[in-house]
Amino acid sequence: MAPLLRSALRFPVRPADSLRDLAASGAALRFALVFAVMISLLAGLRAGLMTDVDLFSPERFASSLFGFVLLPAVALYGGRALGGRAAGAVVAAVFVGSALPFLLVDGLWSLYFAAGGAAPAGETAPFWWRVAYLVLWPFERLTWLWAAVVLVVGLAEAQRFSRWRALASLGMVALALAVLVGGLVAFRAATT
């Protein structure tokens, strides 16, 4: 477990080196599985605490975990169409590694909501809750940018091609998801 934790701590800062170490040690799949479950559990906890209905949201947990299966699979085949040579476990490790900063973000939001913070920091909220909200909200947005950069760098390293080609591969992922979601929305509209 110590090498996995060491890789998890290094991945958001040095994704290419961490990915090479994971691939060389054969621990990429184990890394992806352990941290995908951890990230998904924390996302489910945060979503549950936000609603004030339940402590945990199984829907958010399942959708997060499903994303860690679907997105790497689409990126793997999209990357292969562009000449990439990565193994599936390594691409999965890239997607999970890029989401590692959200362990911190979701942990902080979970603490905020568990301690009584309100979802929108309105005028009725105490001063410290408004300050915490105004700090956490932009921090989460910056984390999204950080995760996107880590994802592009990691995918380029995994597929062994340029960052521009990694962006094109991610564009293929976005296109495939848009077609899937569009098809599901059209199907739902047609059946109701």
BASEDREN-403021 format. One record per residue (C-alpha): x, y, z; residue number from 1. Coordinates in steps of 0.05 Angstrom, whole numbers, plus 5000, padded with zeros to 4 digits. Layout:
BEGIN
<lodren><u>X</u><v>Y</v><w>Z</w><lumfi>NUM</lumfi></lodren>
...
***
This chain:
BEGIN
<lodren><u>5000</u><v>5000</v><w>5000</w><lumfi>1</lumfi></lodren>
<lodren><u>5059</u><v>5047</v><w>5013</w><lumfi>2</lumfi></lodren>
<lodren><u>5079</u><v>5050</v><w>4939</w><lumfi>3</lumfi></lodren>
<lodren><u>5007</u><v>5065</v><w>4919</w><lumfi>4</lumfi></lodren>
<lodren><u>5003</u><v>5121</v><w>4970</w><lumfi>5</lumfi></lodren>
<lodren><u>5070</u><v>5149</v><w>4948</w><lumfi>6</lumfi></lodren>
<lodren><u>5045</u><v>5149</v><w>4876</w><lumfi>7</lumfi></lodren>
<lodren><u>4980</u><v>5181</v><w>4896</w><lumfi>8</lumfi></lodren>
<lodren><u>5016</u><v>5238</v><w>4932</w><lumfi>9</lumfi></lodren>
<lodren><u>5063</u><v>5249</v><w>4873</w><lumfi>10</lumfi></lodren>
<lodren><u>5014</u><v>5241</v><w>4815</w><lumfi>11</lumfi></lodren>
<lodren><u>4980</u><v>5310</v><w>4817</w><lumfi>12</lumfi></lodren>
<lodren><u>5048</u><v>5343</v><w>4817</w><lumfi>13</lumfi></lodren>
<lodren><u>5090</u><v>5296</v><w>4773</w><lumfi>14</lumfi></lodren>
<lodren><u>5041</u><v>5255</v><w>4732</w><lumfi>15</lumfi></lodren>
<lodren><u>5090</u><v>5230</v><w>4679</w><lumfi>16</lumfi></lodren>
<lodren><u>5141</u><v>5204</v><w>4730</w><lumfi>17</lumfi></lodren>
<lodren><u>5086</u><v>5173</v><w>4773</w><lumfi>18</lumfi></lodren>
<lodren><u>5055</u><v>5139</v><w>4713</w><lumfi>19</lumfi></lodren>
<lodren><u>5122</u><v>5110</v><w>4691</w><lumfi>20</lumfi></lodren>
<lodren><u>5133</u><v>5082</v><w>4761</w><lumfi>21</lumfi></lodren>
<lodren><u>5063</u><v>5052</v><w>4764</w><lumfi>22</lumfi></lodren>
<lodren><u>5071</u><v>5020</v><w>4695</w><lumfi>23</lumfi></lodren>
<lodren><u>5140</u><v>4993</v><w>4711</w><lumfi>24</lumfi></lodren>
<lodren><u>5118</u><v>4962</v><w>4777</w><lumfi>25</lumfi></lodren>
<lodren><u>5054</u><v>4933</v><w>4748</w><lumfi>26</lumfi></lodren>
<lodren><u>5012</u><v>4969</v><w>4800</w><lumfi>27</lumfi></lodren>
<lodren><u>4972</u><v>5014</v><w>4752</w><lumfi>28</lumfi></lodren>
<lodren><u>4908</u><v>4973</v><w>4756</w><lumfi>29</lumfi></lodren>
<lodren><u>4912</u><v>4966</v><w>4832</w><lumfi>30</lumfi></lodren>
<lodren><u>4924</u><v>5042</v><w>4837</w><lumfi>31</lumfi></lodren>
<lodren><u>4864</u><v>5056</v><w>4792</w><lumfi>32</lumfi></lodren>
<lodren><u>4818</u><v>5010</v><w>4831</w><lumfi>33</lumfi></lodren>
<lodren><u>4836</u><v>5032</v><w>4901</w><lumfi>34</lumfi></lodren>
<lodren><u>4834</u><v>5106</v><w>4888</w><lumfi>35</lumfi></lodren>
<lodren><u>4773</u><v>5104</v><w>4841</w><lumfi>36</lumfi></lodren>
<lodren><u>4733</u><v>5073</v><w>4898</w><lumfi>37</lumfi></lodren>
<lodren><u>4760</u><v>5123</v><w>4948</w><lumfi>38</lumfi></lodren>
<lodren><u>4744</u><v>5183</v><w>4904</w><lumfi>39</lumfi></lodren>
<lodren><u>4675</u><v>5155</v><w>4888</w><lumfi>40</lumfi></lodren>
<lodren><u>4659</u><v>5142</v><w>4962</w><lumfi>41</lumfi></lodren>
<lodren><u>4679</u><v>5213</v><w>4980</w><lumfi>42</lumfi></lodren>
<lodren><u>4638</u><v>5241</v><w>4922</w><lumfi>43</lumfi></lodren>
<lodren><u>4578</u><v>5201</v><w>4948</w><lumfi>44</lumfi></lodren>
<lodren><u>4589</u><v>5228</v><w>5018</w><lumfi>45</lumfi></lodren>
<lodren><u>4593</u><v>5300</v><w>4994</w><lumfi>46</lumfi></lodren>
<lodren><u>4530</u><v>5293</v><w>4951</w><lumfi>47</lumfi></lodren>
<lodren><u>4492</u><v>5262</v><w>5009</w><lumfi>48</lumfi></lodren>
<lodren><u>4513</u><v>5316</v><w>5058</w><lumfi>49</lumfi></lodren>
<lodren><u>4493</u><v>5370</v><w>5008</w><lumfi>50</lumfi></lodren>
<lodren><u>4421</u><v>5346</v><w>5004</w><lumfi>51</lumfi></lodren>
<lodren><u>4408</u><v>5343</v><w>5080</w><lumfi>52</lumfi></lodren>
<lodren><u>4367</u><v>5281</v><w>5065</w><lumfi>53</lumfi></lodren>
<lodren><u>4419</u><v>5226</v><w>5071</w><lumfi>54</lumfi></lodren>
<lodren><u>4490</u><v>5219</v><w>5094</w><lumfi>55</lumfi></lodren>
<lodren><u>4510</u><v>5184</v><w>5029</w><lumfi>56</lumfi></lodren>
<lodren><u>4486</u><v>5187</v><w>4957</w><lumfi>57</lumfi></lodren>
<lodren><u>4492</u><v>5118</v><w>4924</w><lumfi>58</lumfi></lodren>
<lodren><u>4473</u><v>5149</v><w>4857</w><lumfi>59</lumfi></lodren>
<lodren><u>4533</u><v>5197</v><w>4859</w><lumfi>60</lumfi></lodren>
<lodren><u>4578</u><v>5140</v><w>4881</w><lumfi>61</lumfi></lodren>
<lodren><u>4555</u><v>5095</v><w>4824</w><lumfi>62</lumfi></lodren>
<lodren><u>4559</u><v>5150</v><w>4771</w><lumfi>63</lumfi></lodren>
<lodren><u>4629</u><v>5169</v><w>4794</w><lumfi>64</lumfi></lodren>
<lodren><u>4653</u><v>5098</v><w>4793</w><lumfi>65</lumfi></lodren>
<lodren><u>4620</u><v>5086</v><w>4725</w><lumfi>66</lumfi></lodren>
<lodren><u>4658</u><v>5147</v><w>4698</w><lumfi>67</lumfi></lodren>
<lodren><u>4723</u><v>5115</v><w>4720</w><lumfi>68</lumfi></lodren>
<lodren><u>4706</u><v>5055</v><w>4676</w><lumfi>69</lumfi></lodren>
<lodren><u>4674</u><v>5088</v><w>4615</w><lumfi>70</lumfi></lodren>
<lodren><u>4720</u><v>5147</v><w>4604</w><lumfi>71</lumfi></lodren>
<lodren><u>4786</u><v>5108</v><w>4605</w><lumfi>72</lumfi></lodren>
<lodren><u>4756</u><v>5056</v><w>4558</w><lumfi>73</lumfi></lodren>
<lodren><u>4735</u><v>5109</v><w>4507</w><lumfi>74</lumfi></lodren>
<lodren><u>4801</u><v>5146</v><w>4515</w><lumfi>75</lumfi></lodren>
<lodren><u>4840</u><v>5081</v><w>4505</w><lumfi>76</lumfi></lodren>
<lodren><u>4806</u><v>5066</v><w>4438</w><lumfi>77</lumfi></lodren>
<lodren><u>4807</u><v>5139</v><w>4417</w><lumfi>78</lumfi></lodren>
<lodren><u>4881</u><v>5141</v><w>4432</w><lumfi>79</lumfi></lodren>
<lodren><u>4894</u><v>5077</v><w>4393</w><lumfi>80</lumfi></lodren>
<lodren><u>4859</u><v>5108</v><w>4333</w><lumfi>81</lumfi></lodren>
<lodren><u>4909</u><v>5165</v><w>4338</w><lumfi>82</lumfi></lodren>
<lodren><u>4969</u><v>5118</v><w>4345</w><lumfi>83</lumfi></lodren>
<lodren><u>4972</u><v>5110</v><w>4420</w><lumfi>84</lumfi></lodren>
<lodren><u>5002</u><v>5048</v><w>4452</w><lumfi>85</lumfi></lodren>
<lodren><u>4979</u><v>5049</v><w>4525</w><lumfi>86</lumfi></lodren>
<lodren><u>4952</u><v>4991</v><w>4563</w><lumfi>87</lumfi></lodren>
<lodren><u>4881</u><v>4997</v><w>4592</w><lumfi>88</lumfi></lodren>
<lodren><u>4905</u><v>4996</v><w>4664</w><lumfi>89</lumfi></lodren>
<lodren><u>4953</u><v>5053</v><w>4651</w><lumfi>90</lumfi></lodren>
<lodren><u>4898</u><v>5096</v><w>4619</w><lumfi>91</lumfi></lodren>
<lodren><u>4853</u><v>5081</v><w>4678</w><lumfi>92</lumfi></lodren>
<lodren><u>4909</u><v>5102</v><w>4725</w><lumfi>93</lumfi></lodren>
<lodren><u>4914</u><v>5168</v><w>4687</w><lumfi>94</lumfi></lodren>
<lodren><u>4840</u><v>5184</v><w>4696</w><lumfi>95</lumfi></lodren>
<lodren><u>4841</u><v>5165</v><w>4769</w><lumfi>96</lumfi></lodren>
<lodren><u>4906</u><v>5202</v><w>4781</w><lumfi>97</lumfi></lodren>
<lodren><u>4878</u><v>5266</v><w>4750</w><lumfi>98</lumfi></lodren>
<lodren><u>4819</u><v>5261</v><w>4798</w><lumfi>99</lumfi></lodren>
<lodren><u>4863</u><v>5254</v><w>4861</w><lumfi>100</lumfi></lodren>
<lodren><u>4860</u><v>5328</v><w>4878</w><lumfi>101</lumfi></lodren>
<lodren><u>4785</u><v>5319</v><w>4887</w><lumfi>102</lumfi></lodren>
<lodren><u>4799</u><v>5276</v><w>4948</w><lumfi>103</lumfi></lodren>
<lodren><u>4820</u><v>5341</v><w>4982</w><lumfi>104</lumfi></lodren>
<lodren><u>4765</u><v>5383</v><w>4952</w><lumfi>105</lumfi></lodren>
<lodren><u>4709</u><v>5334</v><w>4968</w><lumfi>106</lumfi></lodren>
<lodren><u>4738</u><v>5323</v><w>5037</w><lumfi>107</lumfi></lodren>
<lodren><u>4736</u><v>5398</v><w>5051</w><lumfi>108</lumfi></lodren>
<lodren><u>4666</u><v>5405</v><w>5024</w><lumfi>109</lumfi></lodren>
<lodren><u>4643</u><v>5345</v><w>5064</w><lumfi>110</lumfi></lodren>
<lodren><u>4670</u><v>5377</v><w>5127</w><lumfi>111</lumfi></lodren>
<lodren><u>4637</u><v>5442</v><w>5109</w><lumfi>112</lumfi></lodren>
<lodren><u>4568</u><v>5410</v><w>5100</w><lumfi>113</lumfi></lodren>
<lodren><u>4575</u><v>5363</v><w>5159</w><lumfi>114</lumfi></lodren>
<lodren><u>4591</u><v>5422</v><w>5204</w><lumfi>115</lumfi></lodren>
<lodren><u>4527</u><v>5457</v><w>5183</w><lumfi>116</lumfi></lodren>
<lodren><u>4548</u><v>5499</v><w>5124</w><lumfi>117</lumfi></lodren>
<lodren><u>4492</u><v>5519</v><w>5076</w><lumfi>118</lumfi></lodren>
<lodren><u>4496</u><v>5502</v><w>5002</w><lumfi>119</lumfi></lodren>
<lodren><u>4488</u><v>5574</v><w>4978</w><lumfi>120</lumfi></lodren>
<lodren><u>4524</u><v>5622</v><w>5025</w><lumfi>121</lumfi></lodren>
<lodren><u>4466</u><v>5669</v><w>5034</w><lumfi>122</lumfi></lodren>
<lodren><u>4458</u><v>5729</v><w>5078</w><lumfi>123</lumfi></lodren>
<lodren><u>4429</u><v>5687</v><w>5135</w><lumfi>124</lumfi></lodren>
<lodren><u>4492</u><v>5644</v><w>5139</w><lumfi>125</lumfi></lodren>
<lodren><u>4542</u><v>5662</v><w>5194</w><lumfi>126</lumfi></lodren>
<lodren><u>4602</u><v>5702</v><w>5171</w><lumfi>127</lumfi></lodren>
<lodren><u>4652</u><v>5644</v><w>5176</w><lumfi>128</lumfi></lodren>
<lodren><u>4607</u><v>5599</v><w>5134</w><lumfi>129</lumfi></lodren>
<lodren><u>4604</u><v>5652</v><w>5080</w><lumfi>130</lumfi></lodren>
<lodren><u>4680</u><v>5660</v><w>5082</w><lumfi>131</lumfi></lodren>
<lodren><u>4691</u><v>5584</v><w>5079</w><lumfi>132</lumfi></lodren>
<lodren><u>4643</u><v>5580</v><w>5020</w><lumfi>133</lumfi></lodren>
<lodren><u>4677</u><v>5637</v><w>4983</w><lumfi>134</lumfi></lodren>
<lodren><u>4744</u><v>5603</v><w>4992</w><lumfi>135</lumfi></lodren>
<lodren><u>4722</u><v>5532</v><w>4975</w><lumfi>136</lumfi></lodren>
<lodren><u>4683</u><v>5550</v><w>4913</w><lumfi>137</lumfi></lodren>
<lodren><u>4741</u><v>5581</v><w>4873</w><lumfi>138</lumfi></lodren>
<lodren><u>4789</u><v>5528</v><w>4901</w><lumfi>139</lumfi></lodren>
<lodren><u>4745</u><v>5475</v><w>4869</w><lumfi>140</lumfi></lodren>
<lodren><u>4744</u><v>5512</v><w>4802</w><lumfi>141</lumfi></lodren>
<lodren><u>4820</u><v>5517</v><w>4803</w><lumfi>142</lumfi></lodren>
<lodren><u>4823</u><v>5442</v><w>4820</w><lumfi>143</lumfi></lodren>
<lodren><u>4783</u><v>5428</v><w>4756</w><lumfi>144</lumfi></lodren>
<lodren><u>4836</u><v>5464</v><w>4715</w><lumfi>145</lumfi></lodren>
<lodren><u>4892</u><v>5429</v><w>4752</w><lumfi>146</lumfi></lodren>
<lodren><u>4859</u><v>5361</v><w>4740</w><lumfi>147</lumfi></lodren>
<lodren><u>4851</u><v>5377</v><w>4666</w><lumfi>148</lumfi></lodren>
<lodren><u>4925</u><v>5393</v><w>4659</w><lumfi>149</lumfi></lodren>
<lodren><u>4945</u><v>5330</v><w>4697</w><lumfi>150</lumfi></lodren>
<lodren><u>4898</u><v>5290</v><w>4652</w><lumfi>151</lumfi></lodren>
<lodren><u>4928</u><v>5316</v><w>4588</w><lumfi>152</lumfi></lodren>
<lodren><u>5000</u><v>5307</v><w>4612</w><lumfi>153</lumfi></lodren>
<lodren><u>4985</u><v>5238</v><w>4639</w><lumfi>154</lumfi></lodren>
<lodren><u>4948</u><v>5215</v><w>4576</w><lumfi>155</lumfi></lodren>
<lodren><u>5004</u><v>5241</v><w>4532</w><lumfi>156</lumfi></lodren>
<lodren><u>5054</u><v>5201</v><w>4573</w><lumfi>157</lumfi></lodren>
<lodren><u>5012</u><v>5138</v><w>4575</w><lumfi>158</lumfi></lodren>
<lodren><u>4996</u><v>5138</v><w>4500</w><lumfi>159</lumfi></lodren>
<lodren><u>5067</u><v>5161</v><w>4483</w><lumfi>160</lumfi></lodren>
<lodren><u>5047</u><v>5219</v><w>4440</w><lumfi>161</lumfi></lodren>
<lodren><u>5045</u><v>5295</v><w>4443</w><lumfi>162</lumfi></lodren>
<lodren><u>5000</u><v>5336</v><w>4487</w><lumfi>163</lumfi></lodren>
<lodren><u>4962</u><v>5361</v><w>4426</w><lumfi>164</lumfi></lodren>
<lodren><u>4946</u><v>5290</v><w>4406</w><lumfi>165</lumfi></lodren>
<lodren><u>4925</u><v>5277</v><w>4478</w><lumfi>166</lumfi></lodren>
<lodren><u>4877</u><v>5336</v><w>4473</w><lumfi>167</lumfi></lodren>
<lodren><u>4850</u><v>5307</v><w>4408</w><lumfi>168</lumfi></lodren>
<lodren><u>4840</u><v>5240</v><w>4442</w><lumfi>169</lumfi></lodren>
<lodren><u>4801</u><v>5275</v><w>4498</w><lumfi>170</lumfi></lodren>
<lodren><u>4761</u><v>5311</v><w>4445</w><lumfi>171</lumfi></lodren>
<lodren><u>4741</u><v>5243</v><w>4418</w><lumfi>172</lumfi></lodren>
<lodren><u>4720</u><v>5223</v><w>4488</w><lumfi>173</lumfi></lodren>
<lodren><u>4677</u><v>5286</v><w>4494</w><lumfi>174</lumfi></lodren>
<lodren><u>4646</u><v>5272</v><w>4426</w><lumfi>175</lumfi></lodren>
<lodren><u>4630</u><v>5200</v><w>4444</w><lumfi>176</lumfi></lodren>
<lodren><u>4598</u><v>5223</v><w>4510</w><lumfi>177</lumfi></lodren>
<lodren><u>4558</u><v>5277</v><w>4474</w><lumfi>178</lumfi></lodren>
<lodren><u>4531</u><v>5225</v><w>4425</w><lumfi>179</lumfi></lodren>
<lodren><u>4515</u><v>5177</v><w>4482</w><lumfi>180</lumfi></lodren>
<lodren><u>4480</u><v>5230</v><w>4525</w><lumfi>181</lumfi></lodren>
<lodren><u>4444</u><v>5259</v><w>4464</w><lumfi>182</lumfi></lodren>
<lodren><u>4419</u><v>5191</v><w>4445</w><lumfi>183</lumfi></lodren>
<lodren><u>4394</u><v>5177</v><w>4515</w><lumfi>184</lumfi></lodren>
<lodren><u>4359</u><v>5244</v><w>4519</w><lumfi>185</lumfi></lodren>
<lodren><u>4327</u><v>5234</v><w>4450</w><lumfi>186</lumfi></lodren>
<lodren><u>4305</u><v>5163</v><w>4470</w><lumfi>187</lumfi></lodren>
<lodren><u>4275</u><v>5189</v><w>4535</w><lumfi>188</lumfi></lodren>
<lodren><u>4238</u><v>5245</v><w>4498</w><lumfi>189</lumfi></lodren>
<lodren><u>4211</u><v>5196</v><w>4447</w><lumfi>190</lumfi></lodren>
<lodren><u>4185</u><v>5147</v><w>4500</w><lumfi>191</lumfi></lodren>
<lodren><u>4150</u><v>5198</v><w>4545</w><lumfi>192</lumfi></lodren>
***
